[in-house]
C-alpha cells in the first residue's frame, strides 16, 4: 500500500504509551439499496486497505479492525448505530458517511460523544459552514468545489449555452448542489434561462416523466449531481430516448457510473471524478502507487476502482497520518481521543494522485478533475479527455464564509485563470 507503509522508529522504540489491543474503526456506508453500487466499493476498499495496513504491522504495532454499518435504512438508524459503535463496540474512530443527511447528524454527535470522526465521503458544505467541531473532520472536498469545477469547465468549453435544466435527487445534496450551480452561474454568466427544476424523490428508479419533459423543453445544458444506482438508471433511460443528442449533460459524479453504464454514456458530455482522482489520472504524483492500488483492487473485486474507493483511501491515509502526528507530539506515547482528534487539524496526507490538507475549520482541500466523455477501443465504457485539474484553493469557499455568499462574488475573469486541458492518452 505504498504511502501507507509505516515509517520512522519501530513500535517498541516509540514510547510507553497505553496502546489498545486493536484499533476498532466504525465505518458507515451504503450496503443496501440503489446507493450500494457506490457504498459497497467503499467497503471493499476499506477491507483491502485495512488488510494491507495490518500486513505491514498496523499502526505502531497495533492491528486495525473495521466494523461496518449500513446507511441504507436512513438517518435515525444511522444515529442509533453511531451511538452503538461508541458505547457498545468502543470504536476508536468512526468513518461517516456517504449521505449528506448522515454527516449533518453525526458531526454534533462526534462532539457529544468525544469520538474522532472522519467524514469520508459526504458532500454537503453545510457541516463546517454552519457549525464548529473539534472531533469531526472531512478528508475530501465538499459540494462547492465539486460543483463549481464542472461549472467553470462548462463556461470555458461551451460558453454559448443559453438555457439549463437540473435533474437532481430531492434531498440535501441534490438541493444544495443546484443552489451552488445556479448561484455560481448567475455570477459568472447572468441571464441564462432555467428551463426546468426537476427533483424526483431520493431512491426513484423510473425517470420517464423527467426525460419526457426534458425532451420537450430541449435545454442547452442538463445539470445533474444524481449518483449511485439512480444515476445509472437516469443515464440509461436518457440514452434510450436520445436525450444525450438534444442537450449537453454536466454530470459531476459520472466517474462512479462509467463502467456500469458502459456505452450508454456517449462522447461529448462533461463528467467529473468528484475529486482529483481516477484510475486513468493524467498526472498522478506517484504513478506506481495509483497503478498498484488499481491493480490490487481490480484483482480482488474484478472491477475498476471508482471515486468512493479513492475517498476511502484518503480516510485511511488521514487516520494513519493523524496517529503518527499525535504520537510524535507525545514522544511516541499513545494518544487519547482528544489528542488524536486535534491531530487532524492542519494535517496533510497523501491521496492516490496528490495530497489533501485539512483546514483549521475541519474541511479538506481536494483538487477536482473534470473532463469530456469519449470512447476508445481499450475500454467498453466512456473515459475522460480534455481534462482539467482544478486547484482546491481556487474553487473552495474560504474559511469563515458561506458558499452561497462567496459564489455571488465570483467574477467572469476567473475563467482566464483556469488550468490547461490534458487529452486522454492510452
C-alpha positions as CSV (number, residue, x, y, z in Angstrom):
1,X,0.0,0.0,0.0
2,X,2.9,2.3,-0.8
3,X,2.3,5.6,1.0
4,X,0.5,4.0,3.9
5,X,3.6,1.9,4.9
6,X,4.8,2.6,8.5
7,X,7.9,4.8,8.7
8,X,10.2,6.0,11.4
9,X,11.0,4.2,14.7
10,X,9.9,0.7,15.5
11,X,6.8,0.3,17.7
12,X,9.0,-0.7,20.7
13,X,11.0,2.5,20.4
14,X,8.1,4.8,20.1
15,X,7.4,5.2,23.7
16,X,5.5,3.5,26.5
17,X,2.0,5.0,25.8
18,X,-1.0,2.8,26.7
19,X,-1.9,1.0,23.5
20,X,-5.2,-0.8,22.8
21,X,-5.2,-4.4,21.8
22,X,-6.6,-3.3,18.5
23,X,-7.9,-0.2,16.8
24,X,-11.6,-0.6,16.1
25,X,-12.9,1.7,13.4
26,X,-16.7,2.1,12.7
27,X,-17.4,2.6,9.0
28,X,-20.7,3.8,7.7
29,X,-21.5,3.2,4.1
30,X,-24.5,2.1,1.9
31,X,-24.6,-1.7,2.0
32,X,-28.2,-1.9,0.7
33,X,-30.5,-0.1,-1.7
34,X,-29.6,1.6,-5.0
35,X,-26.8,3.6,-3.4
36,X,-25.0,0.3,-2.6
37,X,-23.4,0.4,-6.1
38,X,-21.3,3.3,-4.6
39,X,-21.2,2.2,-1.0
40,X,-20.1,-1.4,-1.4
41,X,-17.0,-0.3,-3.3
42,X,-16.1,1.9,-0.4
43,X,-16.5,-1.0,1.9
44,X,-14.3,-3.2,-0.4
45,X,-11.6,-0.6,-0.5
46,X,-11.6,-0.4,3.3
47,X,-11.2,-4.2,3.6
48,X,-8.4,-4.1,1.1
49,X,-6.6,-1.2,2.8
50,X,-7.0,-2.5,6.3
51,X,-5.7,-5.9,5.3
52,X,-2.7,-4.3,3.7
53,X,-2.0,-2.0,6.6
54,X,-2.3,-4.9,9.0
55,X,0.2,-6.9,6.9
56,X,2.6,-4.0,7.4
57,X,2.2,-4.2,11.2
58,X,-0.8,-1.9,11.7
59,X,-0.3,1.5,13.3
60,X,2.6,1.5,15.7
61,X,2.3,-2.3,16.0
62,X,-1.5,-2.2,16.7
63,X,-3.7,-4.0,14.2
64,X,-7.0,-2.5,12.9
65,X,-10.5,-4.0,12.7
66,X,-13.2,-2.3,10.6
67,X,-16.8,-2.6,11.8
68,X,-19.3,-1.7,9.0
69,X,-22.8,-0.3,9.4
70,X,-25.4,0.2,6.7
71,X,-26.6,3.8,5.9
72,X,-29.4,2.3,3.8
73,X,-32.2,2.3,6.5
74,X,-31.9,6.1,7.0
75,X,-30.7,8.8,9.4
76,X,-32.5,7.6,12.5
77,X,-30.9,4.1,12.0
78,X,-27.5,5.7,11.4
79,X,-27.5,7.8,14.5
80,X,-28.5,4.8,16.6
81,X,-25.7,2.8,15.0
82,X,-23.2,5.6,15.7
83,X,-24.1,5.6,19.4
84,X,-23.9,1.8,19.5
85,X,-20.4,1.8,17.9
86,X,-19.2,4.2,20.5
87,X,-21.0,2.9,23.6
88,X,-21.0,-0.9,22.9
89,X,-18.2,-1.5,20.4
90,X,-15.9,1.1,21.9
91,X,-14.5,2.1,18.5
92,X,-11.5,4.4,18.5
93,X,-12.7,6.3,15.3
94,X,-15.7,6.5,13.1
95,X,-15.7,7.0,9.3
96,X,-19.1,8.5,8.4
97,X,-20.7,8.6,5.9
98,X,-21.9,8.9,2.3
99,X,-25.2,10.6,2.9
100,X,-25.2,14.3,3.5
101,X,-28.0,14.0,5.9
102,X,-26.0,11.5,7.9
103,X,-23.0,13.8,8.1
104,X,-25.1,16.7,9.3
105,X,-26.4,14.4,12.0
106,X,-23.1,12.8,13.1
107,X,-20.9,16.0,13.4
108,X,-22.8,17.1,16.5
109,X,-22.7,13.5,17.8
110,X,-19.0,13.5,17.5
111,X,-18.8,16.4,19.9
112,X,-21.3,14.9,22.3
113,X,-19.6,11.6,22.4
114,X,-16.0,12.9,22.1
115,X,-15.1,10.4,19.4
116,X,-12.8,11.3,16.4
117,X,-15.0,11.2,13.3
118,X,-13.9,11.3,9.6
119,X,-16.5,12.5,7.1
120,X,-15.1,10.3,4.5
121,X,-17.4,10.9,1.5
122,X,-20.5,13.1,2.1
123,X,-20.7,16.3,0.1
124,X,-22.8,18.9,2.0
125,X,-20.9,22.1,2.5
126,X,-23.2,23.0,5.4
127,X,-21.4,20.9,8.0
128,X,-18.4,23.2,8.6
129,X,-20.1,26.4,7.4
130,X,-22.9,26.1,9.9
131,X,-21.0,24.5,12.8
132,X,-17.7,24.3,14.6
133,X,-16.4,20.9,15.7
134,X,-13.3,19.5,17.5
135,X,-13.9,15.9,16.7
136,X,-15.2,15.9,13.1
137,X,-13.1,16.3,10.0
138,X,-13.6,15.9,6.3
139,X,-10.9,14.1,4.3
140,X,-12.1,15.3,0.9
141,X,-13.8,18.2,-0.7
142,X,-17.4,19.4,-0.3
143,X,-20.2,20.3,-2.7
144,X,-18.9,23.7,-3.6
145,X,-15.7,22.8,-5.4
146,X,-17.3,19.6,-6.7
147,X,-20.0,21.7,-8.4
148,X,-18.0,24.9,-9.2
149,X,-15.3,23.0,-11.1
150,X,-17.7,21.5,-13.7
151,X,-19.5,24.8,-14.0
152,X,-16.2,26.6,-14.8
153,X,-15.3,23.8,-17.2
154,X,-18.7,24.2,-18.9
155,X,-18.3,28.0,-19.2
156,X,-14.8,27.6,-20.7
157,X,-15.5,24.8,-23.1
158,X,-19.1,25.6,-24.2
159,X,-19.7,29.3,-23.4
160,X,-22.6,29.9,-25.8
161,X,-25.4,28.0,-24.0
162,X,-28.5,29.9,-23.1
163,X,-30.7,27.6,-21.1
164,X,-30.1,25.0,-18.4
165,X,-32.2,22.4,-16.5
166,X,-31.5,20.5,-13.4
167,X,-32.5,16.8,-12.6
168,X,-31.4,16.1,-9.0
169,X,-32.4,13.8,-6.2
170,X,-34.8,15.5,-3.7
171,X,-32.7,15.7,-0.6
172,X,-30.0,17.9,0.9
173,X,-27.3,17.1,-1.6
174,X,-29.5,17.5,-4.7
175,X,-31.0,20.8,-3.5
176,X,-27.7,22.2,-2.2
177,X,-25.7,21.3,-5.3
178,X,-28.3,23.0,-7.5
179,X,-28.2,26.2,-5.3
180,X,-24.4,26.2,-5.7
181,X,-24.5,25.7,-9.5
182,X,-27.2,28.3,-10.0
183,X,-25.6,30.9,-7.8
184,X,-22.2,30.5,-9.5
185,X,-23.8,30.6,-12.9
186,X,-25.7,33.8,-12.1
187,X,-22.4,35.4,-11.0
188,X,-20.3,34.2,-14.0
189,X,-22.9,34.2,-16.8
190,X,-26.0,36.1,-15.8
191,X,-29.1,35.8,-17.9
192,X,-29.1,32.0,-18.6
193,X,-32.7,30.7,-18.6
194,X,-33.6,28.0,-16.2
195,X,-35.8,25.7,-18.3
196,X,-36.8,23.2,-15.6
197,X,-36.0,22.2,-12.0
198,X,-36.7,18.5,-11.5
199,X,-36.3,16.8,-8.2
200,X,-37.6,13.2,-8.2
201,X,-37.7,11.5,-4.8
202,X,-34.5,10.0,-3.4
203,X,-34.5,6.3,-4.3
204,X,-36.5,6.7,-7.5
205,X,-35.7,4.3,-10.4
206,X,-38.1,5.5,-13.1
207,X,-37.2,8.8,-14.7
208,X,-39.5,8.6,-17.7
209,X,-41.5,11.7,-16.6
210,X,-38.4,13.7,-16.2
211,X,-36.9,12.5,-19.5
212,X,-40.1,13.3,-21.4
213,X,-40.2,16.8,-20.0
214,X,-36.5,17.5,-20.8
215,X,-37.0,16.2,-24.4
216,X,-39.9,18.6,-24.8
217,X,-38.0,21.6,-23.3
218,X,-34.7,20.9,-25.1
219,X,-32.4,22.9,-22.7
220,X,-28.9,23.5,-23.9
221,X,-27.5,22.0,-20.7
222,X,-28.8,19.4,-18.3
223,X,-27.0,19.5,-14.9
224,X,-27.3,16.5,-12.6
225,X,-25.5,15.6,-9.4
226,X,-27.6,12.4,-9.1
227,X,-25.4,9.4,-8.0
228,X,-25.4,5.7,-7.3
229,X,-27.9,3.4,-8.9
230,X,-30.2,6.3,-9.7
231,X,-27.6,8.0,-11.9
232,X,-27.1,4.6,-13.7
233,X,-30.8,4.5,-14.4
234,X,-31.0,8.1,-15.5
235,X,-28.1,7.7,-17.9
236,X,-29.6,4.5,-19.4
237,X,-33.1,6.0,-19.7
238,X,-31.7,9.2,-21.2
239,X,-29.7,7.2,-23.8
240,X,-32.6,5.0,-24.7
241,X,-34.7,8.1,-25.6
242,X,-31.9,10.1,-27.3
243,X,-31.8,12.8,-24.7
244,X,-28.0,13.0,-24.9
245,X,-28.3,14.0,-28.6
246,X,-30.5,17.0,-27.6
247,X,-28.6,18.6,-24.7
248,X,-25.1,18.7,-23.2
249,X,-25.0,16.9,-19.9
250,X,-22.9,18.1,-16.9
251,X,-22.6,15.1,-14.5
252,X,-20.1,15.9,-11.7
253,X,-20.3,12.4,-10.2
254,X,-20.3,10.4,-13.5
255,X,-17.0,8.7,-12.9
256,X,-18.6,6.3,-10.4
257,X,-21.1,5.1,-13.1
258,X,-18.9,4.8,-16.2
259,X,-18.1,1.1,-16.1
260,X,-21.6,0.1,-15.0
261,X,-23.4,2.0,-17.8
262,X,-20.9,1.1,-20.5
263,X,-21.6,2.7,-23.9
264,X,-24.8,4.2,-22.7
265,X,-23.0,7.5,-21.8
266,X,-21.9,8.9,-25.2
267,X,-19.0,11.1,-26.1
268,X,-19.1,14.9,-25.7
269,X,-20.5,15.4,-22.2
270,X,-18.9,17.0,-19.2
271,X,-18.1,14.5,-16.4
272,X,-16.3,14.6,-13.1
273,X,-14.5,12.4,-10.7
274,X,-15.6,14.1,-7.5
275,X,-12.1,14.8,-6.6
276,X,-8.7,14.8,-8.3
277,X,-8.7,11.1,-8.7
278,X,-9.4,8.5,-11.4
279,X,-7.6,5.2,-12.2
280,X,-6.6,6.9,-15.5
281,X,-5.5,10.2,-13.9
282,X,-3.2,12.0,-16.4
283,X,-0.6,13.2,-13.9
284,X,-0.6,11.4,-10.5
285,X,2.1,12.4,-8.1
286,X,3.1,8.7,-7.6
287,X,2.1,6.7,-10.7
288,X,3.3,3.5,-9.2
289,X,1.0,4.0,-6.1
290,X,-2.1,4.6,-8.2
291,X,-1.3,1.7,-10.6
292,X,-0.8,-0.7,-7.6
293,X,-4.0,0.3,-5.9
294,X,-5.9,-0.1,-9.2
295,X,-4.3,-3.5,-9.9
296,X,-4.9,-4.7,-6.3
297,X,-8.5,-3.6,-6.2
298,X,-9.3,-4.9,-9.7
299,X,-7.7,-8.3,-8.9
300,X,-9.6,-8.7,-5.7
301,X,-13.0,-7.4,-6.9
302,X,-12.9,-7.7,-10.7
303,X,-13.9,-4.1,-11.4
304,X,-12.1,-0.8,-11.7
305,X,-12.0,1.4,-8.6
306,X,-14.4,4.3,-8.5
307,X,-14.1,7.6,-6.6
308,X,-15.6,6.2,-3.4
309,X,-12.6,3.8,-3.2
310,X,-10.3,6.8,-3.5
311,X,-12.1,8.6,-0.8
312,X,-11.8,5.6,1.4
313,X,-8.0,5.6,0.7
314,X,-7.9,9.2,1.8
315,X,-9.7,8.4,5.1
316,X,-7.4,5.6,5.9
317,X,-4.3,7.6,4.9
318,X,-5.5,10.5,7.1
319,X,-6.2,8.2,10.0
320,X,-2.7,6.8,9.8
321,X,-1.1,10.2,9.5
322,X,-3.1,11.6,12.4
323,X,-2.0,8.8,14.7
324,X,1.6,9.3,13.7
325,X,1.4,13.1,14.3
326,X,-0.3,12.7,17.6
327,X,2.2,10.1,18.8
328,X,5.1,12.3,17.6
329,X,3.7,15.1,19.7
330,X,3.8,12.9,22.8
331,X,7.2,11.4,22.2
332,X,5.8,8.2,20.9
333,X,3.1,7.6,23.6
334,X,-0.3,6.6,22.5
335,X,-2.8,9.5,22.1
336,X,-6.1,9.8,23.8
337,X,-9.3,10.7,21.9
338,X,-8.9,14.5,22.2
339,X,-5.2,14.3,21.2
340,X,-6.0,12.1,18.2
341,X,-8.8,14.4,17.1
342,X,-6.6,17.5,17.4
343,X,-4.0,15.9,15.1
344,X,-6.4,16.0,12.1
345,X,-6.5,19.8,12.2
346,X,-4.0,21.2,9.6
347,X,-3.0,17.6,8.6
348,X,-1.6,17.0,5.1
349,X,-1.7,13.4,3.9
350,X,-1.3,11.6,0.6
351,X,-4.2,10.6,-1.7
352,X,-3.7,8.2,-4.6
353,X,-3.0,11.1,-7.0
354,X,-1.8,14.1,-5.0
355,X,-2.4,15.2,-1.4
356,X,-5.1,16.6,0.8
357,X,-4.9,19.2,3.6
358,X,-7.5,19.6,6.3
359,X,-8.0,23.3,7.1
360,X,-8.5,24.8,10.5
361,X,-12.3,24.6,10.1
362,X,-12.1,20.8,9.5
363,X,-12.7,20.9,5.8
364,X,-10.4,19.0,3.4
365,X,-8.8,20.8,0.5
366,X,-9.0,18.4,-2.5
367,X,-8.4,19.3,-6.2
368,X,-11.1,18.4,-8.8
369,X,-10.6,16.6,-12.1
370,X,-13.2,17.4,-14.8
371,X,-13.2,16.2,-18.4
372,X,-15.2,15.4,-21.5
373,X,-16.5,11.9,-22.2
374,X,-15.1,9.9,-25.1
375,X,-14.9,6.3,-26.3
376,X,-11.8,4.3,-27.1
377,X,-11.1,0.8,-28.3
378,X,-9.4,-0.1,-25.0
379,X,-12.4,0.2,-22.6
380,X,-16.0,-0.7,-23.1
381,X,-17.1,2.4,-21.3
382,X,-16.5,6.2,-21.6
383,X,-13.3,7.7,-20.4
384,X,-12.3,11.4,-19.8
385,X,-10.4,13.5,-22.2
386,X,-9.6,17.3,-22.3
387,X,-9.1,17.1,-18.6
388,X,-8.7,20.0,-16.2
389,X,-7.3,19.5,-12.7
390,X,-8.7,22.5,-10.7
391,X,-6.6,23.6,-7.6
392,X,-8.6,23.3,-4.4
393,X,-7.7,26.8,-3.2
394,X,-9.3,28.3,-6.4
395,X,-12.7,26.6,-6.0
396,X,-13.2,26.2,-2.3
397,X,-15.1,28.7,-0.2
398,X,-12.7,30.5,2.2
399,X,-12.7,29.7,5.9
400,X,-15.5,31.6,7.7
401,X,-17.6,32.3,4.7
402,X,-20.8,30.7,3.4
403,X,-20.6,29.2,0.0
404,X,-23.7,30.9,-1.5
405,X,-22.4,34.3,-0.3
406,X,-18.9,33.6,-1.7
407,X,-20.2,32.4,-5.0
408,X,-22.0,35.6,-5.6
409,X,-18.7,37.5,-5.5
410,X,-17.1,35.5,-8.4
411,X,-16.1,37.4,-11.5
412,X,-16.0,36.2,-15.1
413,X,-12.3,36.9,-15.4
414,X,-11.9,33.8,-13.2
415,X,-12.2,31.8,-16.4
416,X,-8.9,33.3,-17.6
417,X,-7.1,31.6,-14.7
418,X,-8.2,28.0,-15.4
419,X,-5.7,25.2,-15.9
420,X,-4.9,23.9,-19.3
421,X,-6.7,20.8,-20.6
422,X,-4.9,17.5,-20.9
423,X,-6.0,14.9,-23.6
424,X,-6.6,11.3,-22.8
425,X,-3.5,9.2,-23.5
426,X,-3.9,5.4,-23.9
